[in-house]
C-alpha cells in the first residue's frame, strides 16, 4: 500500500474496537436522525 504524505488527519481503519462499536454508533445516528435532533459523535484524542 503506498503511503503518501498528507496534512489531513489519518484514520486507522484496522482498529477492531471501532469495528465492533460501529453498529451501535450507526444506530445512535439513525435514531437521532429519526428524532430530528443533530448528531455529531465526539472524540477524545
N, CA, C and O atoms as CSV, one atom per row, in Angstrom:
chain,resi,resn,atom,element,x,y,z
A,1,UNK,N,N,0.851,-1.169,0.000
A,1,UNK,CA,C,0.000,0.000,0.000
A,1,UNK,C,C,0.900,1.236,0.000
A,1,UNK,O,O,1.746,1.384,0.882
A,2,UNK,N,N,0.726,2.113,-0.970
A,2,UNK,CA,C,1.534,3.335,-0.990
A,2,UNK,C,C,1.125,4.275,0.146
A,2,UNK,O,O,-0.060,4.414,0.450
A,3,UNK,N,N,2.085,4.899,0.750
A,3,UNK,CA,C,1.822,5.873,1.808
A,3,UNK,C,C,2.355,7.224,1.350
A,3,UNK,O,O,3.563,7.413,1.210
A,4,UNK,N,N,1.458,8.140,1.124
A,4,UNK,CA,C,1.832,9.477,0.682
A,4,UNK,C,C,1.653,10.467,1.825
A,4,UNK,O,O,0.711,10.361,2.611
A,5,UNK,N,N,2.573,11.435,1.909
A,5,UNK,CA,C,2.491,12.450,2.946
A,5,UNK,C,C,1.235,13.299,2.732
A,5,UNK,O,O,0.902,13.674,1.608
A,6,UNK,N,N,0.549,13.591,3.837
A,6,UNK,CA,C,-0.648,14.417,3.779
A,6,UNK,C,C,-0.750,15.252,5.046
A,6,UNK,O,O,-0.249,14.861,6.100
A,7,UNK,N,N,-1.396,16.395,4.936
A,7,UNK,CA,C,-1.652,17.233,6.108
A,7,UNK,C,C,-3.011,16.909,6.725
A,7,UNK,O,O,-3.378,17.475,7.755
A,8,UNK,N,N,-3.748,16.011,6.105
A,8,UNK,CA,C,-5.062,15.604,6.599
A,8,UNK,C,C,-4.899,14.616,7.754
A,8,UNK,O,O,-3.872,13.945,7.858
A,9,UNK,N,N,-5.923,14.525,8.633
A,9,UNK,CA,C,-5.871,13.526,9.711
A,9,UNK,C,C,-5.826,12.109,9.132
A,9,UNK,O,O,-6.415,11.839,8.085
A,10,UNK,N,N,-5.142,11.238,9.804
A,10,UNK,CA,C,-5.026,9.855,9.366
A,10,UNK,C,C,-5.987,9.001,10.180
A,10,UNK,O,O,-5.976,9.059,11.410
A,11,UNK,N,N,-6.806,8.219,9.519
A,11,UNK,CA,C,-7.765,7.346,10.183
A,11,UNK,C,C,-7.237,5.929,10.163
A,11,UNK,O,O,-6.973,5.373,9.097
A,12,UNK,N,N,-7.081,5.344,11.335
A,12,UNK,CA,C,-6.615,3.967,11.448
A,12,UNK,C,C,-7.814,3.052,11.317
A,12,UNK,O,O,-8.596,2.902,12.255
A,13,UNK,N,N,-7.959,2.443,10.157
A,13,UNK,CA,C,-9.151,1.637,9.878
A,13,UNK,C,C,-9.036,0.208,10.384
A,13,UNK,O,O,-9.999,-0.553,10.282
A,14,UNK,N,N,-7.901,-0.173,10.921
A,14,UNK,CA,C,-7.716,-1.540,11.381
A,14,UNK,C,C,-8.097,-1.716,12.854
A,14,UNK,O,O,-7.899,-2.794,13.414
A,15,UNK,N,N,-8.629,-0.694,13.474
A,15,UNK,CA,C,-8.983,-0.760,14.890
A,15,UNK,C,C,-10.228,-1.628,15.070
A,15,UNK,O,O,-11.326,-1.216,14.694
A,16,UNK,N,N,-10.072,-2.800,15.629
A,16,UNK,CA,C,-11.207,-3.710,15.740
A,16,UNK,C,C,-12.227,-3.240,16.779
A,16,UNK,O,O,-13.409,-3.564,16.660
A,17,UNK,N,N,-11.798,-2.486,17.792
A,17,UNK,CA,C,-12.754,-1.987,18.771
A,17,UNK,C,C,-13.779,-1.084,18.092
A,17,UNK,O,O,-14.972,-1.168,18.382
A,18,UNK,N,N,-13.321,-0.227,17.196
A,18,UNK,CA,C,-14.227,0.640,16.458
A,18,UNK,C,C,-15.138,-0.156,15.542
A,18,UNK,O,O,-16.305,0.194,15.367
A,19,UNK,N,N,-14.618,-1.216,14.962
A,19,UNK,CA,C,-15.441,-2.046,14.083
A,19,UNK,C,C,-16.559,-2.719,14.869
A,19,UNK,O,O,-17.681,-2.830,14.375
A,20,UNK,N,N,-16.267,-3.168,16.084
A,20,UNK,CA,C,-17.292,-3.795,16.909
A,20,UNK,C,C,-18.343,-2.780,17.348
A,20,UNK,O,O,-19.512,-3.130,17.507
A,21,UNK,N,N,-17.941,-1.533,17.545
A,21,UNK,CA,C,-18.852,-0.493,18.008
A,21,UNK,C,C,-19.676,0.121,16.880
A,21,UNK,O,O,-20.672,0.796,17.139
A,22,UNK,N,N,-19.272,-0.105,15.636
A,22,UNK,CA,C,-19.914,0.562,14.507
A,22,UNK,C,C,-21.437,0.374,14.450
A,22,UNK,O,O,-22.134,1.352,14.180
A,23,UNK,N,N,-21.993,-0.814,14.685
A,23,UNK,CA,C,-23.459,-0.930,14.644
A,23,UNK,C,C,-24.150,-0.013,15.655
A,23,UNK,O,O,-25.181,0.583,15.342
A,24,UNK,N,N,-23.604,0.104,16.844
A,24,UNK,CA,C,-24.190,0.981,17.852
A,24,UNK,C,C,-24.040,2.448,17.489
A,24,UNK,O,O,-24.958,3.238,17.708
A,25,UNK,N,N,-22.900,2.818,16.939
A,25,UNK,CA,C,-22.667,4.199,16.512
A,25,UNK,C,C,-23.667,4.576,15.427
A,25,UNK,O,O,-24.285,5.640,15.484
A,26,UNK,N,N,-23.822,3.702,14.443
A,26,UNK,CA,C,-24.756,3.985,13.350
A,26,UNK,C,C,-26.202,3.982,13.835
A,26,UNK,O,O,-27.007,4.798,13.387
A,27,UNK,N,N,-26.536,3.072,14.745
A,27,UNK,CA,C,-27.897,3.030,15.279
A,27,UNK,C,C,-28.216,4.321,16.027
A,27,UNK,O,O,-29.322,4.848,15.904
A,28,UNK,N,N,-27.274,4.829,16.789
A,28,UNK,CA,C,-27.477,6.092,17.506
A,28,UNK,C,C,-27.666,7.254,16.552
A,28,UNK,O,O,-28.507,8.122,16.783
A,29,UNK,N,N,-26.891,7.274,15.486
A,29,UNK,CA,C,-27.020,8.342,14.493
A,29,UNK,C,C,-28.366,8.261,13.784
A,29,UNK,O,O,-29.016,9.283,13.566
A,30,UNK,N,N,-28.786,7.055,13.425
A,30,UNK,CA,C,-30.087,6.897,12.752
A,30,UNK,C,C,-31.240,7.280,13.680
A,30,UNK,O,O,-32.231,7.856,13.232
A,31,UNK,N,N,-31.111,6.959,14.991
A,31,UNK,CA,C,-32.149,7.316,15.958
A,31,UNK,C,C,-32.237,8.829,16.087
A,31,UNK,O,O,-33.329,9.397,16.095
A,32,UNK,N,N,-31.070,9.486,16.188
A,32,UNK,CA,C,-31.058,10.943,16.278
A,32,UNK,C,C,-31.667,11.554,15.026
A,32,UNK,O,O,-32.418,12.526,15.104
A,33,UNK,N,N,-31.347,10.991,13.889
A,33,UNK,CA,C,-31.901,11.462,12.618
A,33,UNK,C,C,-33.425,11.309,12.612
A,33,UNK,O,O,-34.138,12.222,12.196
A,34,UNK,N,N,-33.921,10.168,13.070
A,34,UNK,CA,C,-35.363,9.926,13.118
A,34,UNK,C,C,-36.057,10.856,14.109
A,34,UNK,O,O,-37.193,11.272,13.883
A,35,UNK,N,N,-35.373,11.181,15.210
A,35,UNK,CA,C,-35.942,12.076,16.221
A,35,UNK,C,C,-35.800,13.545,15.838
A,35,UNK,O,O,-36.350,14.419,16.509
A,36,UNK,N,N,-35.067,13.819,14.763
A,36,UNK,CA,C,-34.890,15.189,14.294
A,36,UNK,C,C,-33.932,16.016,15.115
A,36,UNK,O,O,-34.032,17.243,15.135
A,37,UNK,N,N,-33.000,15.365,15.796
A,37,UNK,CA,C,-32.004,16.107,16.579
A,37,UNK,C,C,-30.645,15.980,15.905
A,37,UNK,O,O,-30.351,14.960,15.281
A,38,UNK,N,N,-29.816,17.013,16.030
A,38,UNK,CA,C,-28.483,16.929,15.421
A,38,UNK,C,C,-27.641,15.865,16.123
A,38,UNK,O,O,-27.740,15.676,17.335
A,39,UNK,N,N,-26.836,15.195,15.362
A,39,UNK,CA,C,-25.967,14.155,15.923
A,39,UNK,C,C,-24.561,14.382,15.418
A,39,UNK,O,O,-24.319,14.430,14.212
A,40,UNK,N,N,-23.645,14.520,16.339
A,40,UNK,CA,C,-22.235,14.626,15.986
A,40,UNK,C,C,-21.457,13.838,17.029
A,40,UNK,O,O,-21.424,14.218,18.200
A,41,UNK,N,N,-20.832,12.745,16.611
A,41,UNK,CA,C,-20.045,11.979,17.592
A,41,UNK,C,C,-18.894,12.825,18.139
A,41,UNK,O,O,-18.349,13.678,17.438
A,42,UNK,N,N,-18.545,12.583,19.365
A,42,UNK,CA,C,-17.416,13.284,19.976
A,42,UNK,C,C,-16.269,12.308,20.130
A,42,UNK,O,O,-16.475,11.117,20.364
A,43,UNK,N,N,-15.085,12.813,20.000
A,43,UNK,CA,C,-13.882,12.001,20.101
A,43,UNK,C,C,-12.981,12.602,21.146
A,43,UNK,O,O,-12.945,13.823,21.302
A,44,UNK,N,N,-12.259,11.784,21.861
A,44,UNK,CA,C,-11.286,12.273,22.835
A,44,UNK,C,C,-9.909,11.779,22.407
A,44,UNK,O,O,-9.542,10.627,22.640
A,45,UNK,N,N,-9.167,12.664,21.786
A,45,UNK,CA,C,-7.808,12.317,21.329
A,45,UNK,C,C,-6.811,12.898,22.277
A,45,UNK,O,O,-5.607,12.730,22.085
